[in-house]
Amino acid sequence: MSALRVVAVDVASSDPAQEALLRGGVEVHNASQRERWGDTGRLTSVEHERSEAADDTSASSAYVVLDGPGGATDDVVGWATVDVPLRDNPDLAWLHLVVHPDHRRRGVASLLLGAAEDVARDAGRILVGSSSVPVGQDDPAEPVAARHGYVVGQEIHRNTMELTHDDAERTRLEGLAAGADGSPYGLEVALDSPPEHWWAGMAEQYRRISTDAPAGDIPYGEEDWDADRVRAKTARALAAGAHLAWAAAFAPDGSMVALTEIETNPTDLATAQQDTTLVLREHRGHRLGLRVKAANALQVLDRLPQVARVTTWNAVDNGPMIATNTALGYRATGRVRQWTKDLRPAR
């Protein structure tokens, strides 16, 4: 068996050799997701990886591990990316690392961790990476993380809602989306490109979710969002082939007080992801989280009928949002651990 080696990848490059490595990384990620989650894994694509790397609010690095003398797609057995925030959170770096199921326990993860830690160490950051497993399964990342000095910073539930195209489900969702008689809050939905009056409110929602959502022991600081950053994020997702479904609640003065977002996956049209939901603290207690999520589920049923299920993630100590998801019809399908290692210089 040939020696394993780590190679840096230029994700944005159109060079055929670099693109072959990127495609190999995508295939490794997708093989791992299918092996672990079957038909409900979170698949990626070359377009999505390039979209993520194009975010100018962070510095992105990518690596593959090769098992073979060349650099062909089939030689790639491991894939990792490291994102170093440039606009906020100056103590953190985000790691995504995956090993092909057929090449585990060969030291692939250790090689990728070494490269990723060098990036985080040079930037003076705490490296944060995630691992996920279905309910009832052991986490293969646990022994690797422990051996390399990582500790659990937060545990998160993975929840899934199956969408049903029948009259009874529509009636149920319509009832959940309806506010109490005389409620001062109005709901609006949007697909792909929100109307102009949404952008500033969306920026405030993204900023607030960075501090209002539970973060466990990860020293997560406030993110710096404005309308232009939200526009750029939206444009990257649409350019990569995704659809974005939003629902928002507005106070009588026209300010956005709640937002939820579902993003489709062009690589797997049946499984969409709910990545953002927030109700501003000062407007909680009016069932707005449940209302906007139900309204958005109705929008997906009507306008994105290819979506069969939606997955979301909730911190284990986020009781109110877990209760909202349970009422909506989500069920726990797995758990996610966020592993951290402090690589900042000693102070």
C-alpha positions as CSV (number, residue, x, y, z in Angstrom):
1,M,0.0,0.0,0.0
2,S,1.4,3.4,-1.0
3,A,2.4,6.1,1.5
4,L,-0.3,8.6,2.4
5,R,0.5,12.3,1.8
6,V,-1.3,15.6,2.5
7,V,-1.7,18.1,-0.4
8,A,-3.1,21.6,-0.3
9,V,-6.0,22.3,-2.7
10,D,-6.8,25.6,-4.5
11,V,-10.5,25.3,-4.5
12,A,-11.0,28.3,-6.8
13,S,-8.6,27.1,-9.4
14,S,-9.8,25.9,-12.8
15,D,-6.6,23.9,-13.3
16,P,-7.6,20.3,-14.1
17,A,-5.2,18.8,-11.5
18,Q,-6.6,21.1,-8.8
19,E,-10.2,20.4,-9.9
20,A,-9.5,16.6,-9.7
21,L,-8.4,17.0,-6.1
22,L,-11.5,19.1,-5.3
23,R,-13.8,16.5,-6.9
24,G,-12.0,13.8,-4.9
25,G,-12.7,15.7,-1.7
26,V,-16.3,16.2,-2.6
27,E,-16.7,12.4,-3.3
28,V,-15.0,11.5,0.0
29,H,-17.4,13.8,1.9
30,N,-20.5,12.4,0.1
31,A,-19.4,8.8,0.6
32,S,-19.0,9.4,4.3
33,Q,-22.4,11.0,4.5
34,R,-24.1,8.2,2.6
35,E,-22.4,5.6,4.7
36,R,-23.5,7.2,8.0
37,W,-26.9,8.8,7.1
38,G,-28.2,6.8,4.1
39,D,-30.5,9.0,2.0
40,T,-30.6,11.9,4.4
41,G,-26.9,12.9,4.5
42,R,-25.8,16.4,3.8
43,L,-24.1,16.1,0.5
44,T,-21.9,18.7,-1.1
45,S,-20.7,19.6,-4.6
46,V,-17.8,21.4,-6.3
47,E,-20.1,24.4,-6.8
48,H,-21.0,24.5,-3.1
49,E,-17.3,24.2,-2.0
50,R,-16.3,27.0,-4.3
51,S,-19.2,29.1,-3.1
52,E,-18.1,28.6,0.6
53,A,-14.4,29.4,-0.2
54,A,-15.5,32.6,-2.0
55,D,-16.7,34.2,1.2
56,D,-14.4,37.1,1.7
57,T,-15.3,37.4,5.4
58,S,-13.0,34.4,6.1
59,A,-9.7,32.9,4.9
60,S,-10.3,29.4,3.6
61,S,-7.7,26.6,3.3
62,A,-8.3,23.1,1.9
63,Y,-6.4,19.8,2.0
64,V,-6.7,16.3,0.7
65,V,-4.9,13.1,1.7
66,L,-3.7,11.1,-1.3
67,D,-3.3,7.3,-1.4
68,G,-1.5,6.8,-4.7
69,P,1.4,8.2,-6.7
70,G,-0.6,10.7,-8.6
71,G,-3.3,13.3,-7.9
72,A,-6.3,11.7,-9.5
73,T,-9.8,12.0,-8.0
74,D,-9.8,8.3,-7.1
75,D,-6.6,8.8,-5.1
76,V,-8.3,11.1,-2.5
77,V,-9.1,9.4,0.8
78,G,-9.5,12.4,3.1
79,W,-10.7,16.0,2.9
80,A,-10.5,19.0,5.2
81,T,-11.2,22.7,5.1
82,V,-10.3,25.4,7.6
83,D,-12.0,28.7,7.7
84,V,-10.5,31.6,9.7
85,P,-12.9,34.5,10.3
86,L,-11.6,37.8,9.3
87,R,-14.5,40.1,10.2
88,D,-15.4,38.8,13.7
89,N,-14.6,36.0,16.2
90,P,-10.8,36.6,16.2
91,D,-10.2,33.6,18.5
92,L,-11.8,30.9,16.4
93,A,-11.2,28.8,13.3
94,W,-13.7,26.3,11.8
95,L,-12.6,22.8,10.7
96,H,-14.5,20.4,8.5
97,L,-12.7,17.0,8.2
98,V,-13.9,13.7,6.7
99,V,-12.2,10.4,5.9
100,H,-13.5,8.0,3.3
101,P,-15.3,5.0,5.1
102,D,-12.9,2.5,3.4
103,H,-9.8,4.3,4.7
104,R,-10.5,4.9,8.4
105,R,-7.9,3.9,11.0
106,R,-5.0,4.5,8.7
107,G,-3.9,7.8,10.1
108,V,-5.7,9.9,7.5
109,A,-7.5,12.1,10.1
110,S,-4.2,12.6,11.9
111,L,-2.5,13.9,8.8
112,L,-5.4,16.3,8.1
113,L,-5.5,17.5,11.7
114,G,-1.8,18.3,11.5
115,A,-2.3,20.5,8.4
116,A,-5.4,22.2,9.9
117,E,-3.8,22.8,13.2
118,D,-0.9,24.5,11.5
119,V,-3.3,27.0,9.9
120,A,-5.1,27.7,13.2
121,R,-1.9,27.9,15.1
122,D,-0.4,30.4,12.6
123,A,-3.6,32.5,13.0
124,G,-3.5,32.2,16.8
125,R,-7.0,30.5,17.0
126,I,-9.0,27.9,18.8
127,L,-9.8,25.2,16.2
128,V,-13.4,24.0,16.3
129,G,-14.6,20.9,14.3
130,S,-17.8,18.8,14.3
131,S,-18.6,15.2,14.2
132,S,-22.1,13.7,13.8
133,V,-23.7,10.3,14.1
134,P,-27.3,8.9,13.9
135,V,-29.2,8.1,17.0
136,G,-27.8,4.9,18.6
137,Q,-24.4,4.9,16.8
138,D,-21.0,5.4,18.3
139,D,-18.9,8.3,17.1
140,P,-15.8,7.2,15.3
141,A,-14.3,10.7,15.7
142,E,-14.3,10.4,19.5
143,P,-11.0,8.4,19.9
144,V,-9.2,10.5,17.3
145,A,-10.3,13.7,18.9
146,A,-9.3,12.6,22.4
147,R,-5.9,11.3,21.2
148,H,-5.1,14.7,19.7
149,G,-6.2,16.7,22.7
150,Y,-9.7,17.9,21.7
151,V,-12.5,18.4,24.1
152,V,-16.3,18.6,23.6
153,G,-17.3,22.3,23.5
154,Q,-21.0,21.7,22.7
155,E,-23.5,18.9,22.0
156,I,-26.3,19.5,19.4
157,H,-29.3,17.4,18.3
158,R,-29.9,16.7,14.6
159,N,-33.6,16.7,14.0
160,T,-35.6,15.8,10.9
161,M,-39.1,16.7,9.7
162,E,-40.8,14.7,7.0
163,L,-42.9,16.8,4.7
164,T,-46.3,15.3,3.7
165,H,-48.3,16.6,0.8
166,D,-51.8,15.9,2.1
167,D,-54.8,18.1,3.2
168,A,-54.5,17.1,6.8
169,E,-50.9,18.2,7.0
170,R,-51.7,21.5,5.3
171,T,-54.5,22.2,7.7
172,R,-52.3,21.4,10.7
173,L,-49.5,23.7,9.4
174,E,-52.0,26.5,8.6
175,G,-53.3,26.3,12.2
176,L,-49.7,26.6,13.6
177,A,-48.9,29.5,11.4
178,A,-52.0,31.4,12.3
179,G,-51.6,33.9,15.2
180,A,-54.0,34.5,18.0
181,D,-56.9,36.8,17.2
182,G,-55.6,40.3,17.4
183,S,-52.0,39.4,17.2
184,P,-50.0,42.5,16.2
185,Y,-47.4,40.5,14.3
186,G,-47.7,39.9,10.6
187,L,-45.9,37.1,8.6
188,E,-44.3,37.3,5.2
189,V,-42.6,34.6,3.1
190,A,-40.0,34.9,0.3
191,L,-38.3,32.5,-2.0
192,D,-34.7,33.1,-3.2
193,S,-34.5,36.9,-3.3
194,P,-36.2,38.7,-0.4
195,P,-37.8,42.1,-0.9
196,E,-35.8,45.2,-0.3
197,H,-37.4,46.0,3.1
198,W,-36.1,42.7,4.5
199,W,-32.3,43.1,4.1
200,A,-31.6,45.3,7.1
201,G,-33.8,43.1,9.4
202,M,-32.1,40.0,8.1
203,A,-28.7,41.4,9.0
204,E,-29.9,42.1,12.5
205,Q,-31.3,38.6,12.8
206,Y,-27.9,37.1,11.8
207,R,-26.1,39.3,14.2
208,R,-28.4,38.4,17.1
209,I,-28.4,34.7,16.4
210,S,-24.6,34.7,16.8
211,T,-25.0,35.8,20.5
212,D,-28.5,34.6,21.4
213,A,-28.2,31.0,20.4
214,P,-26.5,28.7,23.0
215,A,-22.8,28.1,22.3
216,G,-21.8,25.7,25.1
217,D,-18.2,26.2,26.1
218,I,-17.2,27.6,22.7
219,P,-16.1,31.3,23.1
220,Y,-18.4,32.5,20.3
221,G,-18.5,36.2,19.9
222,E,-20.9,38.5,18.0
223,E,-20.8,38.3,14.3
224,D,-20.6,41.5,12.2
225,W,-23.5,41.5,9.8
226,D,-24.9,44.2,7.5
227,A,-27.2,44.1,4.5
228,D,-24.4,43.8,2.0
229,R,-23.0,40.7,3.8
230,V,-26.4,39.1,3.8
231,R,-26.8,39.9,0.1
232,A,-23.4,38.3,-0.7
233,K,-24.2,35.2,1.3
234,T,-27.6,34.8,-0.5
235,A,-26.0,35.3,-3.9
236,R,-23.3,32.7,-3.3
237,A,-26.0,30.1,-2.3
238,L,-28.1,30.9,-5.3
239,A,-25.1,30.8,-7.7
240,A,-24.3,27.3,-6.3
241,G,-27.8,26.1,-7.4
242,A,-29.6,26.2,-4.0
243,H,-33.1,27.6,-3.4
244,L,-33.6,29.7,-0.2
245,A,-37.0,29.8,1.5
246,W,-37.6,32.4,4.2
247,A,-40.4,33.3,6.5
248,A,-40.3,36.4,8.8
249,A,-42.5,38.0,11.4
250,F,-42.8,41.8,11.6
251,A,-43.9,44.1,14.4
252,P,-46.4,46.9,13.8
253,D,-43.6,49.4,13.3
254,G,-42.3,47.3,10.3
255,S,-39.3,45.9,12.1
256,M,-38.4,42.2,11.5
257,V,-38.6,40.4,14.8
258,A,-38.3,36.7,13.7
259,L,-36.7,34.9,10.8
260,T,-36.3,31.3,9.6
261,E,-34.5,30.0,6.6
262,I,-34.5,26.7,4.7
263,E,-31.9,26.0,2.0
264,T,-32.2,23.3,-0.6
265,N,-29.4,21.1,-1.7
266,P,-28.9,20.9,-5.5
267,T,-27.0,17.6,-5.0
268,D,-29.9,16.1,-3.0
269,L,-33.2,17.7,-3.9
270,A,-35.2,15.7,-1.4
271,T,-33.3,16.8,1.7
272,A,-33.2,20.5,2.7
273,Q,-31.5,22.2,5.6
274,Q,-32.9,24.6,8.1
275,D,-29.9,26.7,9.1
276,T,-31.3,29.8,10.8
277,T,-34.2,30.5,13.1
278,L,-34.4,33.3,15.6
279,V,-37.0,35.3,17.5
280,L,-35.6,38.5,19.1
281,R,-35.6,38.1,22.9
282,E,-37.9,41.1,23.4
283,H,-40.6,39.6,21.2
284,R,-40.6,36.0,22.6
285,G,-43.6,34.4,24.2
286,H,-45.9,34.9,21.2
287,R,-45.2,31.6,19.4
288,L,-43.5,33.4,16.6
289,G,-40.9,30.7,16.2
290,L,-43.6,28.1,15.6
291,R,-45.5,30.5,13.3
292,V,-42.7,31.3,11.0
293,K,-41.5,27.7,10.8
294,A,-45.0,26.5,9.9
295,A,-45.4,29.2,7.3
296,N,-42.1,28.3,5.8
297,A,-42.9,24.6,5.7
298,L,-46.1,25.5,3.8
299,Q,-44.1,27.6,1.4
300,V,-41.7,24.7,0.8
301,L,-44.6,22.3,0.2
302,D,-46.1,24.7,-2.3
303,R,-43.1,26.0,-4.2
304,L,-40.4,23.4,-3.7
305,P,-42.4,20.1,-3.9
306,Q,-39.3,18.1,-4.5
307,V,-38.2,18.6,-0.9
308,A,-39.3,15.5,1.1
309,R,-37.7,16.4,4.5
310,V,-35.9,19.2,6.3
311,T,-33.1,18.7,8.8
312,T,-32.1,21.1,11.5
313,W,-29.7,21.3,14.5
314,N,-30.4,22.5,18.1
315,A,-28.1,22.8,21.1
316,V,-29.2,20.2,23.7
317,D,-29.8,23.1,26.2
318,N,-32.0,25.1,23.8
319,G,-35.2,23.8,25.3
320,P,-37.6,26.4,23.8
321,M,-36.4,25.7,20.2
322,I,-36.5,22.0,20.7
323,A,-40.1,22.3,22.0
324,T,-41.0,24.3,18.9
325,N,-39.5,21.8,16.6
326,T,-41.2,18.9,18.3
327,A,-44.6,20.7,18.0
328,L,-43.9,21.2,14.3
329,G,-43.1,17.6,13.7
330,Y,-39.4,17.2,14.0
331,R,-37.8,14.1,15.6
332,A,-34.3,13.5,16.8
333,T,-32.3,11.6,14.3
334,G,-28.8,12.1,15.5
335,R,-26.3,14.1,17.6
336,V,-23.5,16.4,16.7
337,R,-20.4,17.2,18.9
338,Q,-18.3,20.3,18.4
339,W,-14.7,19.5,19.4
340,T,-12.3,22.3,20.3
341,K,-8.6,22.6,20.8
342,D,-6.9,25.9,21.9
343,L,-3.9,26.5,19.6
344,R,-3.3,30.1,20.7
345,P,0.1,31.0,22.0
346,A,0.5,30.7,25.8
347,R,-0.3,34.0,27.6
